[in-house]
Amino acid sequence: MTLPAAAQTLMYSEARESAERIADQLAANAVIVSRLAQELRNNPPRFVVTSARGSSDHAATFAKYVFETQLGYATSSASPSVSSVYAAPQKLDGALYLAISQSGKSPDLLRQAHAAHAAGARVVAMVNAPDSPLAEIADTLIPLRAGAENSVAATKSYLCSLSAIVHIAAKWKGDDDLLAALSGVPAAIARSWDLDWSPLVDGLAGARNLFVVARGLGLAAAQEAALKLKETAGLHAEAFSAAEVKHGPMALVDTGFPVLFFTQGDDTTDGTLAVADEFRQRGANVWIASATDAGAGTLPVAPIGHPVCAPLVTIASFYRAANALALRRGRNPDVPPHLRKVTETV
């Protein structure tokens, strides 16, 4: 099998394109998001429910931390199987129901969205296919506007999901500082793209296992990174909160065990770095993605003006490294074995 050069994969080109796609999305969705935000202020939901699978479910994790930290709304992830398999009715009257999907076609998400609508929830669909069945169910459609994505590894559609979530939260809250930081995300991603993450690629070239650790707003990025390393590089990677990794998983860590940390410059940073130091003391190989010097193993990330936006910039840099690592390990990140672009579950 002949592998493409790193800059010739679809994953590389699509991830690099994400900065432009986010900028286009923010401009094109301004009226839609402002109207939704006004409706949510006029008729506040009782709580927020998310529904998603795969990378989109990691975006749902991000939504939980954004809505809870910025707006104070309890946000939980609903299992699509509750509706699609068990057909159990849910008490969702007055809820904001946020369905996140690239294709908008998976039968289980569609059944749950129908059930949520019937139960009295306000259904908002964040989807990259505006003519999809999920978009037709929604009370409000927030197009992701990532453009065609052909690599099996979702990159720009995931980043566009995160930017849409921040856009909704910032407008709903009326937070000009967060809106300003969000508008700077495309430029920050572009600045980060060429920063040197080769120590991570070199360090993981022969690895068999990896922990990816973050906390709070960064946890979704850790989940996304672990999934991408499984599917593109064939590396067994697991994501943990820095608050949970010491409750059992740390027993696996000894000399040479690789651990990747993500930080976002907020109140979780000191605690996360303290865990990283404990891993170092056990002899682990530690890397820390950070906009400031975090000591040995720092992977540089361009600074952004708000911690809510930092995970978008970090995961964009990670995608470039993951692409390079997959090729280094003899795999084409665009065509992972046994996977296809659209997964439809029931």
N, C-alpha and C positions, 0 to 999 in steps of 0.2 A: 504494500500500500504506500503510495506516494502522498506525503502530507504537504499541505500548502505552507507557504511562509506565514509567519505570525500575523503580518499585516494584510494577508490575503484571505483570511477566513471571514465568513459572514458575521461570526460573533464579534470579531474585532471591529469591522466596519459599522455594524449596527450599534454596538456599545458606544463607539466614538461619536456616532450621530445623535446620541441621546441629548447632548447639550442643545443642539439646534431644535430638536423635537420638543423639548421642554419649553424653550422660548416661544415657539410657535403655539404650543398648547395654552400657555398663560395668556397670550394675546387673544387667541380665538375663543377661549372659554370665559373671558372676563364678564360678559353680560349674563351668561348662563349661571355662573357661580355667584355673582352678585345677587341675582334674582332668588336663587336657592337660599343664600344666606339671609336675605330679608325675610323670606317665608319662615325660616327656622327661628329668627328672632321674634317674629310676630306670633308664631305658634310653636313654642319650644317643645321638642320631643320629651318623653318621659325618660328615655334611655336610648342607647345606640346599639344596634346589632350588626355584625358583619358576617358575610358569607363568601367563601372563596376556597379554592384549591391550589396546591402547588405554590409557585412563586407569588401568586396573587394572595394566598393566605398569609405569606410573610408581610405583604403590604397591609393586610388586615391587622397583623400584630402592631405594625407601625401606627395604624389608625387608632388603635386602642390607646397607645401612649400619647399620641398627639391630642386626641379628644379629651382624655382624662387629665392631662397636665395643663392644657391650654384653656379648656372650657369647663372642666369639672363634670363631664357627663360620663356616667358608668357605661363602659363599652365592652361587649362580650362577643366572642366568636360562636356562631351557631353551627352546629353540625348539619350539613345538608342531608345526612342519612336519616335524621329525625323525621323529615318530611318525605324523602324519596323512598325509603325502605320501610320505616315504621308507620308512616302516615299519621303521626301523632300531631293533633292540632296544638298550636302554640298561642299563648296570650301576648300578642304583640300590638294590641291597640295603643296608638299614640307613640309608637317607637319609630325612630329613624333606622331604616333597614338599608344597609350599604352593601350592594353586591358588586364584587370586583372580579373581572374576568377579561382575559385577552380575546377569546373567541366569542363568548356569550352564547355558547351552544351546548354546554354540558347538561345532560338531562337532570341530574340531581340539583344543580343550581337553579335551573328553570322551575322545577317543581317546588323548591323551597321559596323562590321569589313569588310564585303564584300564591302559595299558602300564606306568605307574609302579607301580601296585598289583600287577600281575602280576610285576614285577621285584623285589618285596620292599620297596618304600618304604612308609613311613607316610604316607598321603594325608590332608592336612588341607584342607578346602574352606572358604574365606571367601567367602560368596556372599549376595547380597541376596534371593534367592528360595529359601527353605528347602525347597520342594517340587520343586526343579529336578533334572534328571538328574545334574548334577555333585554335588549334595548326596548323592544316593543312592550314588555311588561311594565317597565319603569314609569313612575310618575315624573321623574326627572332623569334625563340622560346626560352624563358628563363624559363626552368622548375623550379617550386618552390621546388620540391624535399622534400615536407613535409611528404611524406609517406601516407599510408591510414589513413583517419580521419573518425571515425565512430560516434562520438558524433555529434548531430545536431548543437551544439554550436561550431563554427569554432574558433580554437585557434592557433595551430601551423601553419596552412596554412596562417592565417592572418599575423603572425609574420614573416613567410618566405616571404610573399609579401613585407613587409617593408624592410627586409634585402636585397632582390633583388633590390628594388628601390635605396637604399643607395649604393649598389654595382655598379649599372649602373652610378649613379651620380658621385661617387668617381673616377671611372675609366675614365669617360668622362672628368671630370675636371682635372684629373691627380693630385689628392689631396692625398698625402701620409699620412697626419695626419688623414684624415677621414677614409682611408683604414685601418690604424692601429687601430683606435677606433672601427671600424666595426669588425675587427678580435677579439677584446676583448669582444664583445657582448655576445657570448655564456657563457663565464666564469662569466660575470656580472649577467646574468640571473640566472645562477646556484647559485651565492652568494645571490641573492635577494629572491630566492624561499622560504627560511625558515625564512625570516624576518617577524616580528609580525605585521600583519594587523588586528588582532582580534578586536581592538577598532572600526574599520569600520563595521565589521560583527555584533558586539554587537549593535552598534548604528543604524543599518538599519534593524534589525530583525523585528521590527514592523512598519517600515516606509511605507507610502503610495506614497510619491512623493520624488523626488531627482533632484537637478541640478548637472551636472558634468561640470566643468568650466576649460578651458585651453586657450592658445593663441598660434598662430603661429604653430610651428612644433608639439606642443602638442595637437592641436585641434582634429586631427584624433583619438588620444587615447581617448579623451573625448567622441567623437561620438561612438567609439567602446564600451566603457564602458557602456554608456547609453543603447545601443542596447542589450548588453549581460545581463544587469540587467532586462530589459523587458522580454527577452525570457527565461532566466534561473530561475530568482527569482520572476517573476511576479510583479516587482516593476516598477511603472511608473517613468521613468528617462528621462530627456532631457539634451542634450549637448548644451553649449553656449560658444562662445568666451568671454574671459574676457573683451574684448572691446565692446561687444554687450549686455551683460547680464544686464547692467544698463539701457538699452533703452527699458524698459517695463517689462521684466521678474522679475526684482528686486522687483516690487510691490507685488509679491506673497510671498516674504520672510519675515517671522516674527519669533517670539520666537519658537525655536525647529525645524525649517525647516532645513533639512539636505542638505549640499552642499559639494561636493567632488571636490578638486582642484588638477590639475596636473601641475607640473613645469618641466623645463628641463635645468635650469641653464644658460639661455641666456639673451638677452636684454629685453625679455618679463617678466622676473621673478618679478622685483620690482613692475611693474604695476599689475600683477596678485595677488601678496601678498597684495597689497593695497586694491584690491577689496575684498579679503578674510577678511581683517580687517573690512571693511565696513559691511560685512555680520555678522561678530561676534558682532559688535556694535548693530545690529538689533536683536541679541539673537539667531542667527542661530547656528546649530550644524555644525562645520566646520572641515573637515579633509584635509590635504595637503600632497600629495605624493611628496617627495623631498629627494634628496641625501644629503642635509644639513639640519640642524635644522631650521625649519620654525615656531617654537613656538608650542603652544598648538595644539594638533591634528595632529602632524607630523606623516606620515606613511613612514617608512624607505625604501629607494631604494638604491641599490648598485651604487656607482659612476661609471661613464663611461667618457672616455676622450674627448667626443665631444657632444654638445647638439643635433646634428642631430640623434645620436644613443640613446639618453636618453629615448625617448618614447617607444622603444622596450623593454627596461628593466622594465619600469614602468608598461606597460600593462601586461607583464608576471606575475608580482607580483599581479596585480589586478585580473587576471584570477583565481589564487588560492583563493583569497578572495571571488570572485563571486561564485565559486563552493561551498565553505563553506556556504555562505549566502543562496544559493538556498536550500540546505539541511536543514538549520536552519528554513527556511520558509515552509518546508514540500514539496519541489519540487525536482524532479530528473532532474538535469541540462542536462542529456543526451537525454531526451525525452520530450521536452517542448510541451504543448498541442497545437494542430492545426498546427504544423510545421513539415517539413520534411527536410532531409539533402540537397537535390538538389531542388532548386526552378527554374522552367523554365517559364519565362514570354515572352510575345509576343509583 
